[in-house]
């Protein structure tokens, strides 16, 4: 449901982050909730690799989806960006797969939804292949799990470091408001909190990363005991089990790594940041509050509040700032759900001639209306309807973002149980207008507000004419 809400809000990829420690225990789902489920079987190999299987014979394809329980949250200060760096390195070839051939081999087989992603909490690799090519997909995943390091070279590392550094330049340093958002996020999570850095890492840390550093990181986190493999689609269960044992069973396990223990970040006073924006040419305001962790009590109602505030023309902030008063070009509000601790974010970009301070004042006025007057049942029901429609749509696919394999993996990763779809739907169905109002009331004065103002153009030099 977190992914579905993100889709509803049309969030950018840079806002999609999250980890391997267990989220707070959720409350029970209402008994009258309509049951939704994805049938599955879960077991473990002797080396600790967790396997989730779900048969779906609608079409002759199968999704192979592998989650490593490591993300930016598990990195050390001064060594940021390693999880994302390995997202790149894992496609560069392994001991039995030639350099840069991994993707090409799968594409020749007709693979779709082929990708890898990294966030604060996990790294995943996934592909959907014709059913008769399941063995090849399993072999490729096993080879880079067990035999990546023998094929790793200084040249490959140097090349991918430059690729990632260029991504950071494009996505952060030269992107409009990229550095402003980074400064905003770092104010919410000061160092050494592992959420401090962007998932992509800092330029300084990427430059300093050595072969010894990155191979050490891989040896700790990329092992069978710290991974979960999901196989979903049209396949024979017993045959798949034999293939998984064949290709993964002999990979040494090693001790399962432990996620770091980190005290929650907190704000004891409001923080206001004035930021000089050198790329974007319009003022922008960003507001952020610490909120409950993903799947904890309070997470769902904060997510619903974000949709009520900014999704659609009738949403509170859009209607006020964009449509009625014509103060903003865009506005968004969302719960950035993370495994250790979440953030509720509101941002708005001004129209030409409008100041960020004016936007802040209007946003605060809308929030105060919700705090004091609440929201309507109709507003909340619209969110429920959208969620249910999106959930059913996602379950039509076995692989890819938000497909069955990804859904099973996410619930398993954060809740320890792949079969939590019905419970997840139920917690949103249980959200009432009163709960949304209470979520707004918890957005108190202790927040980070960043005001990004375009850098003033240098005054033209003048010369006295004699």
C-alpha positions as CSV (number, residue, x, y, z in Angstrom):
1,X,0.0,0.0,0.0
2,X,2.9,2.3,0.6
3,X,3.9,1.8,-3.1
4,X,0.3,2.4,-4.2
5,X,0.0,5.7,-2.3
6,X,3.3,6.8,-3.8
7,X,1.8,6.1,-7.2
8,X,-1.3,8.1,-6.4
9,X,0.9,11.0,-5.4
10,X,3.0,10.7,-8.5
11,X,6.2,11.0,-6.4
12,X,9.5,11.2,-8.2
13,X,12.0,8.3,-8.0
14,X,14.1,10.3,-5.6
15,X,11.4,10.2,-3.0
16,X,11.3,6.4,-3.1
17,X,13.6,5.1,-0.2
18,X,13.3,2.4,2.8
19,X,15.2,-1.5,5.7
20,X,15.8,-4.7,7.3
21,X,15.0,-4.0,11.0
22,X,11.5,-5.0,12.0
23,X,8.8,-2.4,12.0
24,X,6.7,-1.9,15.2
25,X,4.1,-4.5,15.7
26,X,0.9,-3.6,13.8
27,X,-2.5,-3.6,15.3
28,X,-5.0,-6.3,14.3
29,X,-7.1,-5.8,11.1
30,X,-10.8,-5.3,11.5
31,X,-12.7,-8.6,11.3
32,X,-15.1,-7.5,8.6
33,X,-12.4,-6.6,6.1
34,X,-12.8,-8.4,2.7
35,X,-10.0,-10.9,2.5
36,X,-7.4,-10.5,-0.2
37,X,-4.5,-12.9,-0.4
38,X,-1.7,-14.2,-2.6
39,X,-1.3,-17.9,-2.0
40,X,2.4,-18.7,-1.2
41,X,4.8,-21.1,0.2
42,X,7.9,-20.0,2.2
43,X,10.9,-22.1,3.2
44,X,14.7,-21.8,3.8
45,X,17.7,-23.5,2.4
46,X,20.3,-24.8,4.7
47,X,22.5,-21.8,4.0
48,X,19.8,-19.4,5.2
49,X,18.4,-18.2,1.8
50,X,14.7,-17.6,2.3
51,X,12.5,-18.6,-0.6
52,X,8.9,-17.5,-1.3
53,X,6.9,-19.3,-4.1
54,X,3.5,-18.5,-5.5
55,X,2.0,-20.2,-8.5
56,X,0.0,-18.1,-11.0
57,X,-0.8,-19.8,-14.3
58,X,-2.7,-17.0,-16.1
59,X,0.2,-16.6,-18.7
60,X,3.3,-18.7,-19.2
61,X,5.8,-16.3,-17.5
62,X,7.6,-16.4,-14.2
63,X,9.0,-13.5,-12.0
64,X,12.3,-14.0,-10.3
65,X,12.6,-11.3,-7.6
66,X,15.6,-11.2,-5.2
67,X,15.8,-8.9,-2.2
68,X,19.0,-8.3,-0.3
69,X,18.2,-6.9,3.2
70,X,20.6,-4.0,2.9
71,X,20.3,-0.4,1.9
72,X,21.7,3.0,2.7
73,X,20.5,2.5,6.3
74,X,23.2,-0.1,6.8
75,X,26.1,1.9,5.6
76,X,28.7,3.5,7.8
77,X,29.5,7.3,8.0
78,X,32.1,8.1,5.4
79,X,31.1,5.0,3.4
80,X,27.8,6.1,1.9
81,X,26.5,5.0,-1.5
82,X,27.8,1.5,-1.3
83,X,24.4,-0.3,-1.6
84,X,23.5,1.7,-4.7
85,X,27.0,1.2,-6.1
86,X,26.5,-2.5,-5.9
87,X,23.2,-2.2,-7.7
88,X,25.4,-1.2,-10.7
89,X,28.2,-3.6,-10.0
90,X,25.9,-6.7,-10.0
91,X,25.2,-6.2,-13.7
92,X,28.9,-6.0,-14.7
93,X,29.5,-9.7,-14.9
94,X,30.4,-12.5,-12.5
95,X,32.8,-15.5,-12.5
96,X,30.7,-17.4,-15.0
97,X,29.0,-14.6,-16.9
98,X,31.0,-12.4,-19.2
99,X,31.4,-8.7,-18.6
100,X,28.2,-6.6,-19.2
101,X,26.4,-9.7,-20.6
102,X,23.9,-10.2,-17.7
103,X,21.1,-8.0,-19.1
104,X,21.8,-9.0,-22.7
105,X,21.4,-12.7,-22.0
106,X,18.0,-12.1,-20.3
107,X,16.8,-9.8,-23.1
108,X,17.6,-12.4,-25.7
109,X,15.3,-14.8,-23.7
110,X,12.4,-12.3,-23.8
111,X,12.8,-11.0,-20.3
112,X,10.7,-8.0,-19.3
113,X,10.5,-5.9,-16.1
114,X,14.2,-6.3,-15.8
115,X,15.8,-4.0,-13.3
116,X,17.5,-3.4,-9.9
117,X,16.7,-0.7,-7.3
118,X,18.1,0.5,-4.0
119,X,16.6,2.4,-1.2
120,X,17.3,3.0,2.5
121,X,16.2,-0.4,3.5
122,X,16.9,-2.9,0.8
123,X,18.3,-3.7,-2.6
124,X,16.4,-5.8,-5.1
125,X,16.9,-7.3,-8.5
126,X,14.0,-8.6,-10.6
127,X,13.1,-10.0,-14.0
128,X,10.1,-11.7,-15.6
129,X,11.0,-14.4,-18.1
130,X,9.1,-17.0,-20.2
131,X,8.4,-20.0,-17.9
132,X,10.8,-22.2,-19.9
133,X,13.7,-19.9,-19.0
134,X,13.3,-20.0,-15.2
135,X,16.5,-22.0,-14.8
136,X,18.6,-19.4,-16.7
137,X,17.2,-16.5,-14.5
138,X,18.0,-18.5,-11.3
139,X,21.5,-19.3,-12.5
140,X,22.3,-15.7,-13.3
141,X,21.0,-14.5,-9.9
142,X,23.0,-17.2,-8.1
143,X,26.2,-16.5,-10.0
144,X,26.3,-12.9,-9.0
145,X,25.4,-13.7,-5.4
146,X,28.1,-16.4,-5.0
147,X,30.7,-15.4,-7.6
148,X,30.7,-11.7,-8.2
149,X,33.9,-10.9,-6.4
150,X,36.2,-13.1,-8.4
151,X,35.2,-11.1,-11.5
152,X,35.4,-7.7,-9.8
153,X,38.3,-5.5,-11.0
154,X,39.7,-2.1,-10.3
155,X,38.6,-1.0,-13.7
156,X,35.0,-2.1,-13.2
157,X,34.9,-0.3,-9.9
158,X,36.4,2.8,-11.3
159,X,33.9,2.8,-14.2
160,X,30.9,2.3,-12.1
161,X,32.0,4.9,-9.5
162,X,32.1,7.4,-12.4
163,X,28.6,6.3,-13.6
164,X,27.2,6.8,-10.1
165,X,28.9,10.1,-9.6
166,X,27.4,11.3,-12.9
167,X,24.0,10.1,-11.7
168,X,24.5,12.2,-8.6
169,X,25.5,15.3,-10.7
170,X,22.4,14.9,-12.8
171,X,19.9,13.9,-10.1
172,X,21.1,16.1,-7.2
173,X,23.8,18.7,-7.9
174,X,22.6,20.0,-11.2
175,X,18.9,19.2,-10.8
176,X,16.5,22.0,-9.9
177,X,16.2,22.0,-6.1
178,X,18.2,18.8,-5.8
179,X,20.7,20.3,-3.3
180,X,17.9,22.1,-1.5
181,X,16.1,18.8,-0.9
182,X,19.3,17.2,0.3
183,X,19.8,20.0,2.8
184,X,16.2,19.7,3.9
185,X,16.6,15.9,4.4
186,X,19.8,16.3,6.3
187,X,18.2,18.7,8.7
188,X,15.6,16.1,9.5
189,X,18.3,13.4,10.1
190,X,21.5,15.0,11.2
191,X,24.7,12.9,10.9
192,X,25.6,10.2,12.0
193,X,22.0,9.0,11.5
194,X,22.1,6.6,8.5
195,X,19.2,8.5,6.9
196,X,21.4,11.5,6.7
197,X,22.9,10.8,3.3
198,X,21.0,10.4,0.0
199,X,20.8,6.7,-1.1
200,X,23.2,7.6,-3.9
201,X,25.8,8.7,-1.4
202,X,28.1,11.7,-1.2
203,X,30.6,12.6,-4.0
204,X,33.4,12.6,-1.4
205,X,32.6,9.0,-0.2
206,X,32.2,7.7,-3.7
207,X,35.5,9.1,-4.7
208,X,37.2,7.6,-1.7
209,X,35.7,4.1,-2.0
210,X,38.5,1.5,-2.5
211,X,38.3,-2.1,-3.7
212,X,38.9,-3.2,-0.1
213,X,36.0,-1.1,1.1
214,X,33.5,-2.3,-1.4
215,X,34.5,-6.0,-1.3
216,X,34.2,-5.9,2.5
217,X,30.7,-4.4,2.2
218,X,29.7,-7.1,-0.2
219,X,31.0,-9.9,2.0
220,X,29.0,-8.7,4.9
221,X,25.6,-8.1,3.3
222,X,25.3,-10.0,0.0
223,X,25.0,-13.5,1.3
224,X,22.2,-16.2,1.3
225,X,21.4,-15.6,5.0
226,X,20.6,-12.0,4.2
227,X,18.5,-12.5,1.1
228,X,15.0,-13.6,0.1
229,X,14.2,-15.1,-3.3
230,X,10.6,-14.9,-4.6
231,X,9.5,-17.0,-7.6
232,X,6.0,-16.1,-8.8
233,X,4.1,-17.2,-11.9
234,X,3.6,-20.3,-14.1
235,X,6.1,-22.9,-12.9
236,X,6.3,-26.4,-11.4
237,X,7.0,-26.1,-7.7
238,X,9.1,-29.2,-7.2
239,X,11.2,-28.6,-10.2
240,X,11.8,-25.0,-9.1
241,X,12.8,-26.1,-5.7
242,X,15.4,-28.5,-7.2
243,X,16.7,-25.7,-9.4
244,X,17.0,-23.3,-6.5
245,X,18.9,-25.9,-4.4
246,X,21.1,-26.6,-7.4
247,X,22.2,-23.0,-8.0
248,X,21.9,-21.4,-4.6
249,X,22.3,-24.3,-2.1
250,X,26.1,-24.5,-2.3
251,X,26.8,-20.8,-1.8
252,X,28.3,-20.4,1.7
253,X,26.0,-18.7,4.2
254,X,28.2,-17.0,6.8
255,X,26.7,-15.3,9.8
256,X,23.6,-13.3,9.2
257,X,24.5,-9.6,9.6
258,X,22.7,-7.4,12.1
259,X,21.0,-4.1,11.2
260,X,22.5,-1.1,13.1
261,X,20.7,0.1,16.2
262,X,19.9,3.8,15.8
263,X,18.1,6.1,18.1
264,X,15.1,7.9,16.5
265,X,15.8,11.4,15.2
266,X,13.8,14.2,16.9
267,X,13.2,17.9,16.6
268,X,13.1,19.8,19.9
269,X,12.4,23.1,18.2
270,X,11.4,24.4,14.8
271,X,14.2,24.8,12.2
272,X,14.0,27.3,9.4
273,X,16.5,27.1,6.6
274,X,17.1,29.8,4.0
275,X,18.6,28.2,0.9
276,X,20.0,29.9,-2.2
277,X,18.8,28.0,-5.2
278,X,21.2,28.2,-8.2
279,X,19.3,26.0,-10.7
280,X,15.6,26.4,-10.2
281,X,14.2,29.9,-11.0
282,X,11.1,30.0,-8.8
283,X,10.8,30.0,-5.0
284,X,9.9,26.8,-3.3
285,X,8.9,25.8,0.3
286,X,9.5,22.4,1.9
287,X,8.1,21.3,5.2
288,X,8.9,18.1,7.1
289,X,7.9,16.4,10.3
290,X,9.0,13.1,11.9
291,X,6.2,10.5,11.8
292,X,5.6,6.8,12.7
293,X,7.6,4.2,10.9
294,X,6.3,2.2,8.0
295,X,3.4,-0.1,9.0
296,X,3.4,1.3,12.6
297,X,0.2,2.8,14.1
298,X,-0.2,6.3,12.6
299,X,1.5,5.5,9.3
300,X,-1.7,4.8,7.4
301,X,-3.6,7.8,8.5
302,X,-0.6,10.1,7.7
303,X,-0.6,8.6,4.2
304,X,-4.3,9.2,3.8
305,X,-3.8,12.8,5.0
306,X,-1.2,13.3,2.3
307,X,-3.6,12.2,-0.4
308,X,-6.5,14.3,1.0
309,X,-4.2,17.4,1.0
310,X,-2.7,17.2,-2.5
311,X,-4.0,14.5,-4.8
312,X,-6.5,15.7,-7.4
313,X,-8.1,19.1,-8.1
314,X,-10.4,18.9,-5.2
315,X,-7.7,18.2,-2.7
316,X,-7.2,20.8,0.0
317,X,-3.8,22.2,-0.9
318,X,-4.3,22.0,-4.6
319,X,-7.7,23.6,-4.6
320,X,-6.4,26.5,-2.4
321,X,-2.9,27.2,-3.7
322,X,-3.1,26.2,-7.3
323,X,-6.8,26.6,-8.4
324,X,-8.4,29.3,-6.3
325,X,-5.6,31.6,-5.3
326,X,-3.2,30.8,-8.2
327,X,-0.2,31.1,-5.9
328,X,1.5,27.8,-6.7
329,X,2.5,26.0,-9.8
330,X,2.6,22.6,-8.0
331,X,2.0,21.3,-4.5
332,X,2.5,17.9,-3.0
333,X,2.0,16.3,0.5
334,X,2.9,12.7,1.3
335,X,4.0,10.3,4.0
336,X,7.5,9.2,3.2
337,X,7.2,5.8,4.9
338,X,10.5,4.3,6.0
339,X,11.4,1.3,8.1
340,X,13.0,3.0,11.1
341,X,11.1,6.4,11.1
342,X,9.0,8.2,8.5
343,X,8.7,11.8,7.4
344,X,5.6,13.8,6.4
345,X,6.5,16.2,3.6
346,X,4.7,19.1,2.1
347,X,6.3,21.1,-0.7
348,X,5.0,23.8,-3.1
349,X,6.6,25.7,-6.0
350,X,5.5,29.3,-6.4
351,X,4.2,30.9,-9.5
352,X,6.2,33.8,-10.9
353,X,5.9,36.9,-8.6
354,X,4.8,34.8,-5.5
355,X,7.1,34.4,-2.5
356,X,7.8,31.2,-0.7
357,X,6.7,32.9,2.5
358,X,3.3,33.5,1.0
359,X,3.1,29.8,0.2
360,X,4.1,28.8,3.7
361,X,1.4,31.0,5.2
362,X,-1.3,29.5,3.0
363,X,-0.1,25.9,3.7
364,X,-0.2,26.6,7.4
365,X,-3.8,28.0,7.0
366,X,-4.9,24.8,5.3
367,X,-3.3,22.6,7.9
368,X,-5.0,24.6,10.6
369,X,-8.4,24.1,9.0
370,X,-7.8,20.4,8.9
371,X,-6.6,20.4,12.5
372,X,-9.6,22.3,13.8
373,X,-12.4,21.3,11.4
374,X,-11.3,17.9,10.2
375,X,-11.9,16.2,6.8
376,X,-15.0,14.6,5.4
377,X,-15.9,11.0,5.1
378,X,-16.2,11.5,1.3
379,X,-12.6,12.6,1.1
380,X,-11.4,9.6,3.0
381,X,-13.6,7.2,1.0
382,X,-12.1,8.5,-2.3
383,X,-8.7,7.5,-1.0
384,X,-9.9,4.0,-0.1
385,X,-11.5,3.6,-3.6
386,X,-8.3,4.6,-5.3
387,X,-6.2,2.3,-3.1
388,X,-8.4,-0.7,-3.8
389,X,-8.4,-0.1,-7.5
390,X,-4.7,0.2,-7.6
391,X,-4.2,-2.9,-5.4
392,X,-6.3,-5.0,-7.7
393,X,-4.5,-3.6,-10.8
394,X,-1.1,-4.4,-9.3
395,X,-2.1,-8.0,-8.5
396,X,-2.7,-8.7,-12.2
397,X,1.1,-8.8,-12.8
398,X,3.4,-11.4,-11.3
399,X,6.5,-9.2,-11.6
400,X,7.7,-5.7,-11.9
401,X,7.1,-2.8,-9.6
402,X,4.1,-3.5,-7.3
403,X,3.5,-7.0,-8.9
404,X,2.8,-10.1,-6.8
405,X,6.5,-11.0,-6.3
406,X,7.3,-7.5,-5.1
407,X,4.3,-7.4,-2.8
408,X,5.2,-10.6,-1.2
409,X,8.8,-9.5,-0.7
410,X,7.8,-6.2,0.9
411,X,5.5,-7.6,3.5
412,X,8.1,-10.3,4.3
413,X,10.9,-7.8,4.6
414,X,9.1,-5.3,6.8
415,X,6.6,-7.4,8.7
416,X,8.1,-10.9,8.6
417,X,5.0,-12.3,6.8
418,X,4.5,-12.3,3.0
419,X,0.7,-12.7,3.5
420,X,-0.2,-9.3,4.9
421,X,-2.0,-7.9,2.0
422,X,-5.5,-8.2,3.6
423,X,-4.2,-6.7,6.8
424,X,-2.6,-3.8,4.9
425,X,-5.8,-3.0,3.0
426,X,-7.7,-3.3,6.3
427,X,-5.6,-0.6,8.1
428,X,-6.5,1.9,5.3
429,X,-10.1,0.9,5.4
430,X,-10.1,1.5,9.1
431,X,-8.9,5.1,8.8
432,X,-11.6,7.5,9.8
433,X,-11.9,11.3,9.3
434,X,-11.2,11.7,13.0
435,X,-8.0,9.7,12.6
436,X,-6.9,11.9,9.7
437,X,-7.6,15.0,11.7
438,X,-5.5,13.6,14.6
439,X,-2.7,12.9,12.2
440,X,-2.8,16.6,11.1
441,X,-2.8,17.7,14.8
442,X,0.4,15.8,15.3
443,X,2.2,17.9,12.7
444,X,3.2,20.4,15.3
445,X,5.6,23.4,15.4
446,X,8.7,21.2,15.7
447,X,9.4,20.8,12.0
448,X,12.0,21.7,9.4
449,X,11.0,24.4,6.9
450,X,13.3,25.1,4.0
451,X,12.7,28.2,1.9
452,X,14.5,27.9,-1.5
453,X,15.0,31.2,-3.3
454,X,16.6,31.6,-6.7
455,X,20.0,33.2,-6.6
456,X,19.7,36.8,-7.6
457,X,21.4,37.6,-11.0
458,X,24.7,39.4,-10.7
459,X,24.3,43.1,-11.2
460,X,25.5,44.3,-14.5
461,X,28.7,46.1,-14.3
462,X,28.4,49.8,-15.1
463,X,31.1,52.1,-16.5
464,X,31.0,55.9,-16.5
465,X,31.1,57.3,-20.0
466,X,33.3,60.4,-20.3
